[in-house]
Amino acid sequence: MQAGAVAALAERGEVRERLQWFTREKQWINDQHLQLSRIPAPTFLEQKRAEWMAGQFRGLGCEVQVDGAGNVLAFPEPPRDRPLIALTAHLDTVLAPRHHDDILVEPDGALRGPGVADNGSGLAALLAIARAWRGAPPIQDTRAALALIANVGEEGEGNLSGMRYLCGGSPLAARFRAFLVLDGPAMDRITCQALVSRRFEIVFSGPGGHSWSDAGNANPVHALSRAITLFAGQCPNGAGEGPRAAFNFGLIEGGTSINSIPSLARAKVDLRSELDSRVEQLAALLSGAVEEALEHENQRAAGGKLAARMREIGSRPGGQLPPEAPLLACLRAVDAQLGIRARLDCSSTDANIPLSLGLPAVAIGAGGQGGGAHTAAEWYSPDGRDLGLKRIFLTLCLLMREAG
């Protein structure tokens, strides 16, 4: 696709009006962003934010529905029986504000607090696109309809449940032709390869007891600690020979008091790689480490023995968009027109699901700047947000014209 085609599109009256709107209405977008960020939406508890988003979409004149997974779907124009181009942003956050003032507006206009960048910026972009789309004459020459989707279950143990439903169980699944996923603000990366991950819960259990009178009973915490040490010693974390891989024990718990032998110890671990085969190797090593630690602790025990269980609690499949894909060509052409430089990236996002099914999908940032994701000190600055919104809008127009 030639940059000249994008330039011609941008000069059309109904398109130019909307591009100007993104710059003119910065404050309205910022206000929406602040309001939605103050509504708690931890994974599995997104309903209040979903209801708020649905109400905003309706107020802007969109046709709105909430599907069987809890995703909010908004159509700026009646979709009828046309193919669909999906613009999505996940509702849930890793951390959630407990109080109204946990989301602050800094003197320079930046937002600070959990979830403001990931993914408050993406959700604000959905509302901005909806209002811009409804506020000017219809876009001409489109073959597909636009679906704006605020989806559940992207973070943590949500296991991409919202996107899995959209691509599988939804009555609309067969009509989606491409997915443009908004995740965070950064515009310097185009995620077109899905990072593979598997997540496990490891549990060691036993009789427990008093630290003195029941000394000799096998200790679940000791066994779990050994399993983690064994696994970590076998697996370099990060760069190394072969495909890149990483692991993280993100949660460890067990025990009730310092003078009690625990009856249970639990850990949750995340395994990731660019290749499925490497993740399978890591999972096999983890299973072996658990078995070895269990055997060692039970051999040491003079009293009650332990049992162990390793259970998968999440799996994100891999996939990759071909370099010649029309979706990538559209995005690259828009970037050339707007002067945006972005590198191709491999990451774990909602795009994993459509990519794994062979559906065109990329994940990009919604514009602006941000940092501190998944912490209480997360921040977002709206400087440059309008450029990101123009990028999204022009890409959608191209996709909707070419969809078959």
C-alpha atoms as one frame of an Amber mdcrd trajectory, in Angstrom:
protein
   0.000   0.000   0.000   1.360   3.404  -1.001   1.586   6.352   1.377  -0.159
   8.413  -1.320  -3.344   6.427  -0.770  -3.270   7.313   2.925  -2.651  10.983
   2.158  -5.651  11.007  -0.197  -7.806   9.353   2.452  -6.757  11.887   5.082
  -7.795  14.770   2.802 -11.358  13.559   2.338 -13.789  15.853   4.128 -15.448
  13.284   6.386 -12.021  11.926   7.401 -10.285  15.280   7.836 -13.040  16.501
  10.174 -12.522  13.541  12.473  -8.739  13.841  12.463  -9.052  17.468  13.537
 -11.525  16.490  16.243  -8.922  14.350  18.035  -6.753  17.438  18.540  -9.609
  19.843  19.219 -11.329  17.714  21.883  -8.325  16.692  23.973  -9.952  17.780
  27.232 -13.093  15.715  26.656 -10.944  12.631  26.052  -8.874  13.345  29.173
 -12.058  13.688  31.256 -13.387  10.341  30.023 -10.042   8.739  30.787 -10.069
  10.021  34.362 -13.632   8.873  35.014 -13.171   5.329  33.731  -9.842   4.895
  35.532 -11.532   5.610  38.870 -13.909   2.653  38.429 -12.251  -0.482  39.883
 -11.999  -3.327  37.378  -9.731  -6.111  38.662  -9.752  -9.278  36.585 -13.041
 -11.217  37.063 -14.677  -8.085  38.550 -14.976  -5.817  35.527 -18.772  -5.435
  35.602 -19.020  -1.879  37.005 -16.554  -0.503  34.488 -18.261  -2.493  31.726
 -21.629  -0.965  32.664 -20.108   2.517  32.640 -18.524   1.953  29.221 -21.817
   0.621  27.838 -23.613   3.722  29.123 -21.064   6.036  27.520 -21.324   4.246
  24.181 -25.121   4.488  24.273 -24.911   8.173  25.113 -22.785   8.661  22.004
 -25.448   7.011  19.847 -23.878   3.595  19.375 -25.762   0.326  19.197 -24.557
  -1.587  22.279 -24.653  -5.170  23.490 -22.986  -7.127  26.296 -22.082 -10.648
  25.231 -21.957 -13.946  27.093 -18.459 -13.326  28.447 -19.190  -9.801  29.723
 -17.527  -7.982  26.810 -19.091  -4.652  25.792 -19.603  -4.335  22.028 -20.505
  -0.973  20.494 -21.342  -0.309  16.846 -21.143   3.354  15.749 -23.191   2.390
  12.688 -25.616  -0.546  12.296 -23.475  -3.554  11.332 -26.272  -5.381   9.512
 -24.757  -8.513   7.960 -21.423  -6.946   6.962 -17.980  -8.276   7.954 -16.556
  -6.720  11.114 -13.291  -4.958  11.913 -12.710  -5.091  15.673 -11.017  -2.358
  17.697 -10.537  -3.745  21.205  -9.181  -2.693  24.598  -9.277  -4.747  27.778
 -11.337  -3.581  30.748  -9.403  -5.266  33.551  -6.361  -4.121  35.509  -3.762
  -5.951  37.607  -4.241  -3.504  40.493  -7.402  -1.528  41.145  -7.980   1.808
  42.899  -9.551   1.344  46.347 -10.490   4.999  46.734 -11.472   7.818  44.390
  -8.255   9.716  45.087  -6.050   6.727  44.228  -6.254   8.114  40.676  -4.640
  11.548  40.717  -4.315  14.319  38.153  -0.855  15.853  38.308  -0.310  19.614
  37.743   0.987  18.880  34.225  -2.187  16.939  33.334  -0.716  13.465  33.735
  -2.735  10.754  35.465  -1.219   8.627  38.197  -2.602   5.455  39.738  -3.243
   1.789  39.021  -4.409   1.018  35.504  -4.269   4.536  34.037  -1.961   3.485
  31.192  -2.702  -0.262  31.069  -5.391  -0.079  29.980  -7.148   3.183  30.751
  -5.504   4.686  27.670  -6.928   1.973  25.426 -10.464   2.337  26.796 -10.339
   6.133  26.454  -9.339   5.630  22.828 -12.427   3.474  22.215 -14.651   6.304
  23.467 -12.763   8.896  21.426 -13.134   6.825  18.242 -16.847   6.309  19.001
 -17.552  10.021  19.445 -15.491  11.046  16.426 -17.195   8.429  14.275 -20.656
   9.578  15.313 -19.916  13.296  15.069 -19.427  13.727  11.318 -20.869  12.448
   8.013 -20.548   8.692   7.383 -17.231   7.302   6.139 -17.628   6.457   2.450
 -16.651   3.283   0.560 -16.518   0.903   3.529 -17.181  -2.791   3.024 -17.027
  -3.726   6.698 -18.591  -2.394   9.884 -16.662  -1.220  12.932 -17.018  -3.046
  16.258 -15.631  -1.217  19.304 -15.049  -3.805  22.032 -14.161  -3.355  25.713
 -13.295  -6.910  26.681 -12.800  -8.786  29.934 -10.128 -11.180  31.163  -6.842
 -10.019  29.649  -4.706  -9.654  32.762  -3.376 -12.257  35.195  -5.447 -15.404
  35.451  -8.160 -14.032  33.179  -6.479 -16.214  30.533  -7.754 -13.996  27.681
 -11.296 -15.181  28.381 -12.988 -12.231  26.695 -11.045 -12.594  23.463 -11.450
 -16.377  23.500 -15.214 -15.872  23.535 -15.125 -13.275  20.749 -13.148 -15.599
  18.486 -14.968 -18.800  19.472 -18.261 -18.786  21.330 -19.618 -15.465  20.087
 -22.374 -15.506  17.436 -20.293 -12.835  15.672 -17.063 -14.865  15.601 -17.246
 -15.819  11.922 -17.735 -12.191  10.850 -14.498 -10.748  12.267 -11.934 -10.015
   9.555  -9.226  -8.282  11.592  -8.444  -7.239  15.167  -6.707  -4.007  16.125
  -5.926  -4.429  19.828  -5.150  -1.356  21.970  -2.939  -2.134  24.958  -1.221
   0.721  26.771   0.008   3.963  25.164   3.335   3.147  23.436   3.423   3.735
  19.666   6.968   2.480  19.047   6.001  -1.222  18.847   3.639  -3.274  16.685
   2.970  -6.613  18.352   2.421  -9.039  15.494   3.841 -12.197  17.105   2.128
 -13.815  20.081   4.358 -14.720  23.013   3.527 -18.231  24.236   2.886 -18.697
  27.951   1.687 -21.362  30.366   0.881 -20.792  34.026   0.859 -23.346  36.799
  -0.102 -23.637  40.435   2.121 -25.922  42.513   0.793 -27.230  45.827   2.596
 -29.298  48.461   0.380 -30.585  51.298   0.901 -32.670  54.430  -0.252 -33.184
  58.029   1.475 -30.103  59.438   1.915 -29.939  63.198   3.768 -28.297  66.087
   7.303 -27.193  65.280   8.697 -29.087  68.328   6.393 -31.894  69.274   5.732
 -32.892  65.644   9.292 -32.306  64.442  10.051 -34.824  61.720   6.853 -34.325
  59.782   7.586 -33.344  56.185   7.377 -29.580  55.615   5.560 -28.286  52.496
   7.414 -24.957  52.559  10.769 -26.750  52.553   9.681 -28.906  49.625   8.334
 -25.944  47.656  11.519 -23.959  48.259  13.591 -26.874  47.015  11.421 -27.260
  43.897  11.844 -23.576  43.026  15.607 -23.746  43.597  15.971 -26.882  41.490
  13.970 -25.407  38.620  15.701 -22.023  38.713  19.089 -23.720  38.651  18.197
 -25.573  35.457  16.606 -22.666  33.558  18.461 -19.476  32.647  15.943 -16.638
  32.858  15.996 -14.302  29.849  18.518 -14.251  27.021  20.728 -17.231  26.287
  21.288 -19.887  23.662  18.295 -20.844  21.550  14.890 -19.154  21.631  14.391
 -16.655  24.419  12.493 -17.938  27.463  11.582 -16.577  30.885   9.898 -17.743
  34.076   8.530 -15.993  37.127   7.325 -17.312  40.468   4.938 -14.464  41.130
   3.081 -15.748  44.181   4.213 -17.940  47.104   2.140 -18.640  50.183   1.839
 -21.134  53.026   1.890 -21.573  56.761   0.038 -19.989  59.663   2.655 -19.227
  62.332   6.375 -19.361  62.979   6.040 -22.309  65.377   3.727 -24.443  63.227
   4.753 -26.874  60.500   2.623 -25.797  57.532   0.038 -28.167  56.172   0.185
 -26.512  52.760   2.486 -24.409  50.578   1.508 -22.997  47.209   3.224 -21.133
  44.365   2.089 -19.762  41.017   4.557 -19.604  38.156   4.486 -18.069  34.690
   6.506 -19.677  31.846   7.050 -17.789  28.576   8.864 -18.151  25.282   8.662
 -17.207  21.638   8.290 -20.917  20.789   5.740 -23.473  21.972   8.404 -26.177
  22.148  10.530 -24.159  24.572   7.569 -23.604  26.907   6.875 -27.343  26.820
  10.490 -27.979  27.826  10.157 -25.563  30.736   6.926 -27.228  31.862   8.604
 -30.645  31.807  11.540 -29.326  33.849   9.143 -27.786  36.349   7.278 -31.072
  36.761  10.561 -32.888  37.287  11.682 -30.370  39.915   8.407 -30.812  41.834
   8.743 -34.609  41.812  12.383 -34.479  42.912  11.638 -32.033  45.737   8.729
 -34.171  46.945  10.852 -37.303  46.992  13.693 -35.571  48.820  11.478 -34.076
  51.540   9.618 -37.336  52.132  12.900 -39.246  52.418  14.076 -36.804  55.092
  10.823 -37.012  57.045  10.583 -39.200  60.136   6.841 -38.579  60.414   3.980
 -37.563  58.128   4.654 -37.419  54.406   3.713 -34.909  51.706   1.684 -35.016
  48.525   2.202 -32.648  45.576   0.029 -31.365  42.751   0.903 -29.273  39.718
  -2.115 -27.757  37.948  -2.238 -25.607  34.820  -4.159 -22.373  35.470  -3.552
 -20.555  32.193  -2.299 -20.991  28.660  -1.762 -18.336  25.997  -1.176 -19.772
  22.522   1.333 -18.484  19.999   0.928 -17.266  16.446   2.381 -14.753  14.029
   1.079 -12.334  11.432   2.763 -12.925   8.040   5.014 -10.045   6.950   2.912
  -9.554   3.807  -0.418  -9.365   5.691  -2.723  -6.525   4.519  -3.268  -5.456
   8.143   0.443  -4.842   8.591   0.657  -3.073   5.231  -2.180  -0.714   6.233
  -0.564   0.124   9.549   2.861   0.666   7.993   1.387   2.985   5.359  -0.358
   5.061   8.025   2.829   5.228  10.077   4.737   6.482   7.030   2.118   9.200
   6.498   2.181  10.319  10.147   5.940  10.013  10.671   5.677   7.225  13.243
   8.556   4.767  13.574   7.591   1.430  15.106   9.377  -1.896  15.315   7.755
  -5.303  15.091   7.428  -6.973  18.477   6.619 -10.259  20.194   4.481  -9.979
  23.316   1.553 -11.506  25.212  -1.688  -9.599  24.538  -5.295 -10.184  23.553
  -3.981 -10.552  19.996  -2.641 -13.999  20.967  -6.046 -15.592  20.438  -6.870
 -14.380  16.911  -3.250 -14.878  15.826  -3.331 -18.475  17.070  -6.443 -19.032
  14.930  -4.919 -17.532  11.804  -6.936 -14.304  12.040  -5.188 -11.000  11.240
  -4.390  -9.166  14.479  -1.898  -6.719  15.932  -1.603  -4.963  19.274  -0.537
  -1.314  19.335  -0.500   1.564  21.804  -3.277   4.139  21.958  -0.983   7.181
  22.040   0.480   9.344  24.767   3.141   8.211  27.199   3.094   5.986  30.256
   5.064   3.840  32.647   4.991   1.849  35.884   2.477  -0.653  34.523   1.089
  -3.151  37.063   2.171  -0.984  40.016   0.429   1.559  42.231   2.730   4.232
  40.773   1.526   3.710  37.185   1.298   6.961  35.205  -0.003   8.286  31.902
   0.644  11.560  30.090  -1.760  12.590  27.294   0.959  14.457  25.384   0.824
  13.082  21.850  -2.388  11.127  22.385  -4.041  12.756  19.345  -1.337  11.338
  17.041  -2.088   7.838  18.312  -5.814   8.331  17.764  -5.260   9.567  14.203
  -3.142   6.483  13.548  -5.894   4.206  14.838  -8.624   5.987  12.894  -6.821
   5.980   9.542  -5.879   2.308   9.931  -9.496   1.411  10.651 -10.681   3.296
   7.571  -8.242   1.410   5.354  -9.172  -1.952   6.860 -12.880  -1.298   6.481
 -12.439  -0.369   2.826 -10.441  -3.513   2.004 -12.317  -6.109   4.076 -14.060
  -8.799   2.054
